[in-house]
Amino acid sequence: MDPATIGMLCGTAAFIGLIHTLLGPDHYVPFVVMAQAGRWSLARTLAITIVCGAGHVLGSVVLGGAGIALGAAMYRLAWIESIRGDVAGWLLLGFGLAYMAWGVRRAVRNRPHSHVHSHADGTVHAHEHTHHREHAHAHADEAAPSMTPWILFTIFVFGPCEPLIPLLMYPAARHSPLGVAAVTLVFGVVTIATMTAVVWAAYCGLMRLHAARMARYSHAAAGFALAACGLAVTLGL
């Protein structure tokens, strides 16, 4: 394969990787909302994003590479990719609904309330507190969120990179293995870099807009956002 053709395919791979990621909120919304709800540090958020992004790309790379090596028809691989997309969408939807239910329950249990105290000198004051936050053990409160990165990784491994196999890997395979490796690497790097950049920008923006009064509902809101992304994926939006 001549360098000009490789360069053209790599440029196409970079453009498709960028647009594919930007137009798919499911590539970055889950990390942003879970970082906000779970109070993840920026470093942890970006690390989880990169790992999940790598799993997302590698899932399609393995499938496409196996299909090319075995001489499988492209329509069969496209069918498998569509099945993977449905599974990922339903998993994200189910996890979002479950997390939202947990978040609502947590918010209700952690609802602040006041007690009025009277003293011998006639002083009266109200003391506002939450029983759940004061008496629950820390590990019990964080049990559900601690599994979130692993659940997200599993979902993203199932999630296909729809344009990678038909638009990039198969056309490159007609020329040489080097072409397949080049376009796959460029697509993967651009996809993961775009995910990371968007998550970083959104994370920094949300930290400035953090509202303490809404913190109690952050888990429920995160679950709703995850479920909405999952629903969009299952409906093909």
C-alpha positions as CSV (number, residue, x, y, z in Angstrom):
1,M,0.0,0.0,0.0
2,D,1.4,3.4,-0.9
3,P,1.8,6.1,1.8
4,A,-0.8,8.4,0.2
5,T,-3.5,5.7,0.5
6,I,-2.5,5.0,4.1
7,G,-2.6,8.7,4.9
8,M,-6.0,9.1,3.4
9,L,-7.4,6.1,5.3
10,C,-5.9,7.4,8.5
11,G,-7.3,10.8,8.0
12,T,-10.7,9.3,7.4
13,A,-10.3,7.2,10.5
14,A,-9.5,10.3,12.6
15,F,-12.5,12.2,11.3
16,I,-14.9,9.3,11.8
17,G,-13.5,8.6,15.3
18,L,-14.0,12.3,16.3
19,I,-17.5,12.7,14.9
20,H,-18.7,9.2,16.0
21,T,-17.7,10.1,19.6
22,L,-19.0,13.6,19.7
23,L,-22.4,12.6,18.3
24,G,-22.7,9.8,20.9
25,P,-23.5,11.2,24.3
26,D,-23.2,7.6,25.7
27,H,-19.4,8.0,25.1
28,Y,-19.0,10.6,27.8
29,V,-22.2,11.4,29.7
30,P,-21.9,8.2,32.0
31,F,-18.5,9.3,33.2
32,V,-19.5,12.9,33.8
33,V,-22.6,12.1,35.8
34,M,-21.0,9.3,37.8
35,A,-18.0,11.5,38.6
36,Q,-20.3,14.2,39.9
37,A,-22.5,11.8,41.9
38,G,-19.6,9.7,43.3
39,R,-17.3,12.7,43.9
40,W,-14.6,11.1,41.8
41,S,-11.3,13.0,41.5
42,L,-10.5,14.3,38.0
43,A,-7.6,11.8,37.7
44,R,-9.8,8.9,38.6
45,T,-12.5,10.1,36.2
46,L,-10.1,10.4,33.3
47,A,-8.5,7.0,34.1
48,I,-11.9,5.2,34.1
49,T,-12.8,7.0,30.9
50,I,-9.6,5.9,29.2
51,V,-9.9,2.3,30.3
52,C,-13.6,2.1,29.3
53,G,-12.8,3.7,26.0
54,A,-10.0,1.2,25.3
55,G,-12.4,-1.7,26.1
56,H,-15.0,-0.1,23.8
57,V,-12.6,0.1,20.8
58,L,-10.9,-3.2,21.4
59,G,-14.2,-5.1,21.4
60,S,-14.8,-4.1,17.8
61,V,-11.2,-4.5,16.9
62,V,-11.1,-8.1,18.0
63,L,-14.4,-8.9,16.3
64,G,-13.3,-7.2,13.1
65,G,-9.8,-8.7,13.1
66,A,-11.3,-12.2,13.6
67,G,-13.8,-11.7,10.9
68,I,-11.2,-10.5,8.4
69,A,-8.8,-13.4,9.3
70,L,-11.6,-16.0,8.9
71,G,-13.0,-14.4,5.8
72,A,-16.4,-13.7,7.3
73,A,-18.9,-11.7,5.3
74,M,-19.2,-8.1,6.4
75,Y,-23.0,-8.3,6.8
76,R,-22.5,-11.1,9.4
77,L,-20.1,-8.9,11.4
78,A,-22.5,-6.0,11.1
79,W,-25.3,-8.2,12.5
80,I,-23.1,-9.2,15.4
81,E,-22.2,-5.5,16.0
82,S,-25.9,-4.6,16.1
83,I,-26.6,-7.4,18.6
84,R,-23.7,-6.1,20.8
85,G,-25.2,-2.6,20.5
86,D,-28.6,-3.8,21.7
87,V,-27.0,-5.6,24.6
88,A,-25.0,-2.6,25.6
89,G,-28.0,-0.3,25.4
90,W,-30.2,-2.6,27.5
91,L,-27.4,-3.0,30.1
92,L,-26.9,0.8,30.3
93,L,-30.7,1.3,30.6
94,G,-31.1,-1.3,33.3
95,F,-28.1,-0.1,35.3
96,G,-29.4,3.5,35.0
97,L,-32.8,2.6,36.3
98,A,-31.4,0.5,39.1
99,Y,-29.0,3.3,40.1
100,M,-31.7,5.9,39.9
101,A,-33.9,3.8,42.2
102,W,-31.0,3.5,44.7
103,G,-30.3,7.2,44.4
104,V,-34.0,8.1,45.1
105,R,-34.0,5.7,48.1
106,R,-30.8,7.2,49.4
107,A,-32.1,10.8,49.0
108,V,-35.3,10.0,50.8
109,R,-33.5,8.4,53.7
110,N,-31.0,11.3,53.9
111,R,-33.7,14.0,53.9
112,P,-32.7,16.6,56.4
113,H,-35.1,17.5,59.2
114,S,-35.0,19.6,62.4
115,H,-35.5,19.1,66.1
116,V,-36.3,21.9,68.4
117,H,-34.3,22.1,71.7
118,S,-35.3,24.2,74.7
119,H,-32.8,25.2,77.4
120,A,-33.3,26.1,81.0
121,D,-32.4,29.8,80.3
122,G,-35.3,30.0,77.8
123,T,-33.2,29.7,74.7
124,V,-34.9,27.7,71.9
125,H,-33.1,26.6,68.8
126,A,-33.6,24.1,65.9
127,H,-31.0,21.5,65.1
128,E,-31.1,20.2,61.5
129,H,-29.5,16.8,60.7
130,T,-29.9,13.6,58.8
131,H,-30.0,10.3,60.7
132,H,-28.8,8.3,57.7
133,R,-25.6,10.3,57.2
134,E,-24.8,10.4,60.9
135,H,-25.5,6.8,61.9
136,A,-24.8,4.7,58.8
137,H,-21.4,3.2,58.3
138,A,-19.4,4.7,55.5
139,H,-18.8,1.4,53.7
140,A,-22.6,0.7,53.5
141,D,-23.3,4.1,52.0
142,E,-20.6,3.6,49.3
143,A,-21.3,-0.1,48.5
144,A,-23.3,0.5,45.3
145,P,-21.1,3.2,43.7
146,S,-17.9,1.3,44.3
147,M,-18.9,-1.2,41.6
148,T,-19.8,1.5,39.1
149,P,-16.4,1.6,37.2
150,W,-16.5,-2.2,36.6
151,I,-20.1,-2.1,35.4
152,L,-19.3,0.8,33.1
153,F,-16.3,-1.1,31.7
154,T,-18.5,-4.2,31.0
155,I,-21.1,-2.1,29.2
156,F,-18.5,-0.3,27.1
157,V,-16.8,-3.6,26.1
158,F,-20.2,-4.7,24.7
159,G,-20.8,-1.3,23.1
160,P,-19.7,-1.5,19.4
161,C,-17.8,1.1,17.4
162,E,-20.3,1.0,14.6
163,P,-18.2,2.6,11.8
164,L,-14.9,0.9,12.5
165,I,-15.4,-2.5,10.8
166,P,-17.5,-1.6,7.6
167,L,-16.0,1.8,6.9
168,L,-12.4,1.4,8.0
169,M,-11.1,-2.1,8.7
170,Y,-12.7,-3.9,5.7
171,P,-11.6,-1.3,3.1
172,A,-8.0,-1.2,4.6
173,A,-7.9,-5.0,4.6
174,R,-8.2,-5.0,0.8
175,H,-4.8,-3.4,0.6
176,S,-2.6,-4.8,3.4
177,P,-2.4,-5.7,7.1
178,L,-0.4,-2.5,7.7
179,G,-3.4,-0.5,6.5
180,V,-5.7,-2.3,9.0
181,A,-3.3,-1.7,11.8
182,A,-2.9,2.0,10.9
183,V,-6.5,2.9,10.6
184,T,-7.5,0.9,13.7
185,L,-4.8,2.6,15.8
186,V,-5.8,6.1,14.6
187,F,-9.5,5.5,15.1
188,G,-8.9,4.1,18.6
189,V,-6.5,6.9,19.7
190,V,-8.8,9.7,18.4
191,T,-11.9,8.1,19.9
192,I,-10.4,7.7,23.4
193,A,-8.8,11.1,23.2
194,T,-12.1,12.7,22.3
195,M,-13.9,10.9,25.1
196,T,-11.2,12.1,27.6
197,A,-11.3,15.7,26.3
198,V,-15.1,16.0,26.5
199,V,-15.2,14.4,30.0
200,W,-12.4,16.7,31.2
201,A,-14.2,19.8,29.9
202,A,-17.6,18.7,31.4
203,Y,-16.0,17.7,34.7
204,C,-14.4,21.1,35.1
205,G,-17.6,22.9,34.2
206,L,-19.8,20.9,36.6
207,M,-17.4,21.5,39.5
208,R,-17.9,25.2,39.1
209,L,-21.7,24.8,39.0
210,H,-21.9,22.4,41.9
211,A,-25.0,23.2,44.0
212,A,-24.9,21.9,47.6
213,R,-28.7,21.8,47.8
214,M,-28.9,19.4,44.9
215,A,-26.1,17.1,46.1
216,R,-28.7,14.8,47.8
217,Y,-30.2,14.0,44.5
218,S,-27.0,13.6,42.5
219,H,-27.1,9.8,42.5
220,A,-30.8,9.8,41.3
221,A,-30.0,12.3,38.6
222,A,-27.0,10.3,37.5
223,G,-29.1,7.2,37.2
224,F,-31.7,9.1,35.2
225,A,-28.9,10.3,32.8
226,L,-27.5,6.8,32.4
227,A,-31.0,5.4,31.7
228,A,-31.6,8.1,29.1
229,C,-28.4,7.2,27.3
230,G,-29.3,3.6,27.4
231,L,-32.7,4.3,26.0
232,A,-31.2,6.4,23.2
233,V,-28.9,3.5,22.3
234,T,-31.6,0.9,22.3
235,L,-33.8,3.2,20.1
236,G,-30.9,3.9,17.8
237,L,-31.1,7.7,18.4
